């Protein structure tokens, strides 16, 4: 994991931890990044903090984490202290809309801990590809596809991976013909059902709709966050999750269960209300766990993912059928997040997990950039 410097001494790998961002999941990103930073072995890695403010300004000087958390509702201020204003936060450096070239050139690998749009949807991954910097996690294609719930479902259906019935509704169709959309949902899915923005994570904008009278506000909530809304049939199910790690030969963790304090594992239950219960390992028959592991790895490969992913399942309480629900390419990495907790229960602690993710990033970059040392050209191809 270390490089030999010019003097023959081994130098630490410079890891840029990228956090914050413009999405609704900005605050979750800060918590996840703190866990990653704390897990980096100081004997192996030199940590470089790179924060992105809510308005898209990149912070590379001073202590970006302290500056962003000072304005975050997820982090309590010390008694008598005040949140820093945006002007003070940016006062000691010129606003940047991208990573300065001098810093980019000194980084060995980037660990993006960005959740949601403009973070795990292929946009940042594309920038890092152009910059030629190795980064943790899936590439542009896998990130973009997995971020879009409708595209994920469409691709996984082609692999015959079980999913609950669902519909995709365009915001314009909902606005122009709400009665027609409501009729289609009632006829094809029924109630209860769930409405979700197609491109969002951490259950932001997700609503459980118990009856037709609750549909309109739920659809309006989802449509404010995205122009495409996924509507899924609601079933009486246990919520199960599994973590995946690797590149071309991924492995799956043990299976965990979420017993939400609310109707379902929504944003508040995940990050604010601590009444939800996480059961690791999940108390399920061995064949259910092995089936979830198989489906998770199959989905990981089908979506062309890399590095890490958390795959969520629904286990029907009545039929015993297992359904794949969602795939998250940059799952939460907080102290109460299932991704690291599942690996810890599987024998891989945070420090080892973070180190392995960095190794996978460097490995993947080397494979992608590998070029043959010699090129054999067929001269006849250039002769008329």
C-alpha positions as CSV (number, residue, x, y, z in Angstrom):
1,X,0.0,0.0,0.0
2,X,3.0,2.4,0.2
3,X,5.2,3.7,-2.6
4,X,9.0,3.9,-2.6
5,X,10.2,7.5,-2.6
6,X,13.3,8.7,-4.4
7,X,15.3,8.2,-1.2
8,X,14.2,4.6,-0.9
9,X,11.9,5.3,2.0
10,X,8.4,4.3,1.9
11,X,5.9,7.1,1.7
12,X,2.3,7.2,2.7
13,X,-0.5,6.9,0.2
14,X,-2.2,10.4,-0.1
15,X,-6.0,9.8,0.2
16,X,-8.4,12.6,-0.5
17,X,-11.6,12.1,1.3
18,X,-14.3,14.0,-0.6
19,X,-17.5,15.0,1.3
20,X,-20.4,17.3,1.6
21,X,-22.0,18.1,-1.8
22,X,-25.1,19.8,-3.1
23,X,-27.6,17.0,-2.6
24,X,-30.2,16.5,0.1
25,X,-27.8,14.0,1.7
26,X,-25.1,16.6,2.4
27,X,-25.3,16.1,6.2
28,X,-25.2,12.3,6.0
29,X,-22.1,12.7,3.8
30,X,-20.3,14.6,6.6
31,X,-21.0,11.8,9.1
32,X,-19.9,9.1,6.7
33,X,-16.7,11.0,5.9
34,X,-15.8,11.3,9.6
35,X,-16.0,7.5,9.9
36,X,-13.8,7.0,6.9
37,X,-11.2,9.6,8.1
38,X,-11.1,8.0,11.5
39,X,-10.6,4.6,10.0
40,X,-7.6,5.5,7.8
41,X,-4.5,4.0,9.2
42,X,-2.1,6.9,9.9
43,X,0.9,4.6,9.3
44,X,-0.2,3.9,5.8
45,X,-2.2,6.9,4.6
46,X,-2.0,10.7,4.6
47,X,-5.5,12.1,4.7
48,X,-6.4,15.2,2.6
49,X,-9.8,16.7,3.3
50,X,-11.8,18.1,0.5
51,X,-15.2,19.5,1.3
52,X,-18.0,20.7,-1.0
53,X,-20.4,23.2,0.3
54,X,-24.2,23.1,-0.3
55,X,-23.8,25.6,-3.1
56,X,-21.0,23.6,-4.9
57,X,-17.9,25.4,-3.7
58,X,-14.9,23.2,-3.2
59,X,-12.9,23.6,0.0
60,X,-9.3,22.5,0.2
61,X,-7.7,24.8,2.8
62,X,-7.7,24.6,6.6
63,X,-10.3,22.2,8.1
64,X,-13.1,21.7,5.6
65,X,-14.9,19.2,7.9
66,X,-15.0,21.6,10.8
67,X,-16.3,24.4,8.6
68,X,-19.1,22.3,7.0
69,X,-20.2,20.6,10.2
70,X,-20.4,24.1,11.9
71,X,-23.5,24.7,9.7
72,X,-25.0,21.3,9.8
73,X,-28.1,20.4,11.8
74,X,-26.6,16.9,12.3
75,X,-23.8,18.3,14.5
76,X,-24.6,20.0,17.8
77,X,-22.7,23.2,18.6
78,X,-20.9,23.6,21.8
79,X,-22.8,25.7,24.4
80,X,-22.3,29.4,23.6
81,X,-20.9,28.8,20.1
82,X,-22.5,30.1,16.9
83,X,-22.6,28.6,13.5
84,X,-20.2,30.1,11.0
85,X,-21.8,32.1,8.2
86,X,-21.2,31.2,4.6
87,X,-19.0,34.3,4.2
88,X,-16.7,33.4,7.1
89,X,-16.6,29.8,5.9
90,X,-15.2,30.8,2.5
91,X,-13.2,33.9,3.7
92,X,-9.8,32.3,3.8
93,X,-9.7,30.9,0.3
94,X,-10.9,31.7,-3.2
95,X,-14.1,29.9,-4.2
96,X,-13.4,26.9,-6.4
97,X,-15.9,25.0,-8.5
98,X,-13.5,22.1,-9.0
99,X,-10.3,20.6,-7.5
100,X,-7.3,22.9,-8.0
101,X,-4.7,21.4,-10.3
102,X,-1.8,21.5,-7.8
103,X,-3.8,19.5,-5.3
104,X,-5.2,17.0,-7.9
105,X,-1.6,16.3,-9.0
106,X,-0.5,15.4,-5.5
107,X,-3.3,12.9,-4.7
108,X,-2.9,9.2,-5.1
109,X,-6.5,8.2,-4.7
110,X,-9.9,9.8,-4.0
111,X,-12.4,8.3,-1.5
112,X,-15.7,9.9,-2.5
113,X,-18.1,9.9,0.5
114,X,-20.8,11.8,-1.4
115,X,-24.4,10.6,-1.3
116,X,-27.1,11.4,-3.9
117,X,-27.0,13.5,-7.1
118,X,-23.7,15.2,-8.1
119,X,-21.9,12.6,-5.9
120,X,-22.8,9.0,-6.6
121,X,-24.5,9.4,-10.0
122,X,-21.5,9.3,-12.2
123,X,-20.8,13.1,-12.4
124,X,-17.9,13.2,-9.9
125,X,-16.7,9.9,-11.2
126,X,-16.5,11.4,-14.7
127,X,-14.4,14.3,-13.5
128,X,-12.0,12.0,-11.7
129,X,-11.7,9.8,-14.8
130,X,-10.8,12.9,-16.9
131,X,-8.3,13.9,-14.2
132,X,-6.8,10.4,-14.3
133,X,-7.1,9.9,-10.5
134,X,-8.0,6.5,-9.0
135,X,-11.1,6.6,-6.9
136,X,-13.1,4.3,-4.6
137,X,-16.3,2.9,-5.9
138,X,-18.1,2.3,-9.2
139,X,-17.3,4.0,-12.5
140,X,-19.4,6.4,-14.5
141,X,-21.7,3.8,-16.0
142,X,-22.4,1.8,-12.9
143,X,-22.8,4.9,-10.7
144,X,-25.2,6.5,-13.1
145,X,-27.3,3.4,-13.7
146,X,-27.5,2.3,-10.0
147,X,-28.4,5.9,-9.0
148,X,-31.5,5.7,-11.2
149,X,-34.0,3.4,-9.6
150,X,-36.0,2.9,-12.8
151,X,-32.9,2.0,-14.9
152,X,-31.7,-0.3,-12.1
153,X,-35.0,-2.1,-12.1
154,X,-35.1,-2.4,-15.9
155,X,-31.6,-3.9,-16.1
156,X,-32.2,-6.3,-13.2
157,X,-35.4,-7.5,-14.8
158,X,-33.4,-8.6,-17.8
159,X,-31.4,-10.9,-15.4
160,X,-34.6,-12.3,-13.9
161,X,-33.8,-10.9,-10.5
162,X,-37.0,-10.8,-8.5
163,X,-38.5,-7.4,-7.8
164,X,-41.9,-6.2,-6.6
165,X,-44.2,-4.8,-9.3
166,X,-43.6,-1.1,-10.1
167,X,-44.4,1.7,-12.4
168,X,-42.4,4.7,-13.7
169,X,-44.4,8.0,-13.7
170,X,-43.1,11.2,-15.4
171,X,-43.7,14.4,-13.4
172,X,-45.3,16.0,-16.5
173,X,-47.8,13.1,-16.7
174,X,-48.7,13.4,-13.0
175,X,-49.1,17.2,-13.4
176,X,-51.2,16.9,-16.6
177,X,-53.4,13.9,-15.7
178,X,-53.3,13.1,-12.0
179,X,-56.6,11.2,-12.2
180,X,-55.3,9.0,-15.0
181,X,-52.1,8.2,-13.1
182,X,-54.0,7.5,-9.9
183,X,-56.2,5.0,-11.8
184,X,-53.3,3.2,-13.3
185,X,-51.5,2.9,-9.9
186,X,-54.7,1.6,-8.3
187,X,-55.3,-1.0,-11.1
188,X,-51.7,-2.2,-11.5
189,X,-50.2,-1.9,-8.0
190,X,-53.0,-1.2,-5.5
191,X,-52.5,0.0,-2.0
192,X,-50.4,0.3,0.0
193,X,-47.7,1.5,-2.4
194,X,-44.5,3.5,-2.2
195,X,-43.5,6.6,-4.1
196,X,-39.9,7.5,-4.7
197,X,-37.9,10.0,-6.7
198,X,-36.0,8.0,-9.3
199,X,-32.7,9.6,-8.5
200,X,-32.2,10.0,-4.7
201,X,-30.8,8.0,-1.8
202,X,-31.2,7.7,2.0
203,X,-34.9,7.4,1.5
204,X,-35.2,11.1,0.8
205,X,-38.6,11.9,-0.7
206,X,-39.9,8.4,-0.2
207,X,-43.5,8.0,1.0
208,X,-45.7,5.1,2.0
209,X,-49.2,5.6,0.5
210,X,-51.8,3.7,2.5
211,X,-54.9,4.7,0.4
212,X,-55.9,6.8,-2.6
213,X,-56.4,10.0,-0.5
214,X,-52.6,10.0,0.4
215,X,-51.4,9.6,-3.1
216,X,-51.3,13.2,-4.2
217,X,-49.1,14.7,-1.5
218,X,-46.8,11.7,-1.8
219,X,-46.4,12.1,-5.6
220,X,-46.0,15.9,-5.1
221,X,-43.2,15.3,-2.6
222,X,-41.3,12.9,-5.0
223,X,-41.9,15.1,-8.0
224,X,-40.3,18.1,-6.3
225,X,-37.1,16.2,-6.1
226,X,-37.1,14.5,-9.6
227,X,-38.9,14.6,-12.8
228,X,-39.4,10.8,-12.7
229,X,-41.2,9.0,-9.9
230,X,-41.0,5.3,-9.2
231,X,-44.1,3.8,-7.6
232,X,-43.8,0.3,-6.1
233,X,-46.3,-2.2,-4.8
234,X,-46.3,-2.3,-1.0
235,X,-46.0,-5.7,0.6
236,X,-45.9,-7.0,4.2
237,X,-42.2,-7.6,4.3
238,X,-39.0,-7.7,6.5
239,X,-36.3,-5.3,5.4
240,X,-33.0,-7.0,4.8
241,X,-29.6,-5.6,3.7
242,X,-26.3,-7.1,2.5
243,X,-22.9,-5.5,1.7
244,X,-20.8,-6.3,-1.3
245,X,-17.1,-5.7,-1.7
246,X,-14.8,-6.2,-4.7
247,X,-14.2,-5.6,-8.4
248,X,-14.6,-8.4,-10.9
249,X,-14.8,-11.1,-8.1
250,X,-17.0,-9.5,-5.5
251,X,-17.9,-11.1,-2.1
252,X,-21.0,-10.6,0.0
253,X,-21.3,-10.0,3.8
254,X,-23.6,-11.7,6.2
255,X,-27.2,-10.6,6.0
256,X,-28.7,-7.9,8.3
257,X,-32.2,-6.9,9.2
258,X,-33.6,-3.5,9.8
259,X,-36.6,-3.2,12.1
260,X,-37.7,0.4,11.6
261,X,-39.2,2.5,14.3
262,X,-41.5,4.1,11.7
263,X,-43.7,2.6,9.0
264,X,-40.5,1.9,7.0
265,X,-36.8,2.7,7.2
266,X,-37.1,6.4,6.1
267,X,-34.6,9.2,6.4
268,X,-35.6,10.1,9.9
269,X,-35.4,6.5,11.1
270,X,-31.9,6.1,9.5
271,X,-30.2,9.2,10.8
272,X,-32.3,11.1,13.3
273,X,-34.5,8.7,15.3
274,X,-32.4,6.1,17.1
275,X,-35.4,3.8,17.9
276,X,-34.9,1.6,14.9
277,X,-33.2,-1.8,15.5
278,X,-30.5,-3.3,13.4
279,X,-30.2,-7.1,13.8
280,X,-26.9,-8.5,12.6
281,X,-26.8,-11.3,11.5
282,X,-30.5,-11.4,10.5
283,X,-32.5,-14.3,12.0
284,X,-33.4,-16.0,8.8
285,X,-33.0,-19.5,7.4
286,X,-29.7,-20.3,5.9
287,X,-31.1,-20.6,2.4
288,X,-32.5,-17.1,2.6
289,X,-29.1,-15.6,3.4
290,X,-27.4,-17.6,0.7
291,X,-30.0,-16.5,-1.9
292,X,-29.6,-12.9,-0.9
293,X,-25.9,-13.2,-1.3
294,X,-26.3,-14.7,-4.7
295,X,-28.7,-12.1,-5.8
296,X,-26.6,-9.3,-4.5
297,X,-23.5,-10.4,-6.3
298,X,-25.5,-11.0,-9.5
299,X,-26.9,-7.5,-9.3
300,X,-23.4,-6.0,-8.6
301,X,-22.1,-7.6,-11.7
302,X,-25.1,-6.9,-13.9
303,X,-24.9,-3.1,-13.1
304,X,-21.1,-3.1,-13.7
305,X,-20.3,-2.0,-10.1
306,X,-17.0,-1.8,-8.4
307,X,-15.5,-1.4,-4.9
308,X,-18.6,-1.4,-2.8
309,X,-22.4,-1.5,-2.7
310,X,-25.2,-2.2,-0.3
311,X,-28.1,-4.2,-1.7
312,X,-31.5,-4.0,0.0
313,X,-34.1,-6.8,0.0
314,X,-37.7,-7.4,1.0
315,X,-38.7,-10.7,2.5
316,X,-42.4,-11.3,2.1
317,X,-43.8,-12.4,5.5
318,X,-46.6,-14.3,3.9
319,X,-45.0,-16.1,0.9
320,X,-41.4,-16.2,2.0
321,X,-40.4,-14.7,-1.4
322,X,-37.2,-12.6,-1.5
323,X,-37.3,-9.5,-3.6
324,X,-34.4,-7.2,-4.5
325,X,-35.4,-3.6,-3.6
326,X,-32.6,-1.2,-4.2
327,X,-28.8,-1.0,-4.9
328,X,-26.7,1.8,-3.4
329,X,-23.2,2.3,-4.8
330,X,-22.0,4.8,-2.1
331,X,-23.9,3.6,1.0
332,X,-23.8,5.4,4.3
333,X,-20.6,5.0,6.2
334,X,-21.7,6.4,9.6
335,X,-21.3,4.7,12.9
336,X,-24.8,3.3,12.6
337,X,-24.7,2.5,8.9
338,X,-25.4,-1.1,7.8
339,X,-22.6,-1.3,5.2
340,X,-19.6,-1.1,7.6
341,X,-21.6,-2.9,10.4
342,X,-22.3,-5.9,8.2
343,X,-18.6,-6.2,7.3
344,X,-17.6,-5.8,10.9
345,X,-19.9,-8.7,11.8
346,X,-18.4,-10.6,8.9
347,X,-14.9,-10.2,10.3
348,X,-13.7,-7.1,8.5
349,X,-13.3,-4.0,10.7
350,X,-13.5,-0.4,9.6
351,X,-9.7,0.1,9.1
352,X,-9.3,-3.1,7.2
353,X,-12.4,-2.3,5.1
354,X,-11.3,1.2,4.2
355,X,-7.8,-0.1,3.3
356,X,-9.3,-2.8,1.1
357,X,-11.5,-0.3,-0.7
358,X,-8.5,1.9,-1.5
359,X,-6.6,-1.2,-2.8
360,X,-9.5,-2.0,-5.0
361,X,-9.6,1.6,-6.4
362,X,-5.9,1.5,-7.2
363,X,-6.2,-2.0,-8.7
364,X,-9.2,-1.0,-10.9
365,X,-7.5,2.2,-12.1
366,X,-4.4,0.2,-13.1
367,X,-6.4,-2.3,-15.0
368,X,-8.4,0.4,-16.8
369,X,-5.3,2.3,-17.7
370,X,-3.2,-0.7,-18.8
371,X,-1.9,-0.3,-22.3
372,X,0.2,-2.9,-24.3
373,X,3.9,-2.0,-24.3
374,X,4.0,-2.5,-28.0
375,X,1.4,-2.0,-30.7
376,X,1.5,-4.3,-33.8
377,X,0.1,-2.5,-36.7
378,X,-0.9,-4.3,-39.9
379,X,0.7,-2.1,-42.5
380,X,-1.5,-3.7,-45.2
381,X,-4.5,-2.0,-43.6
382,X,-3.1,1.4,-44.7
383,X,-2.5,0.3,-48.3
384,X,-5.2,1.1,-50.8
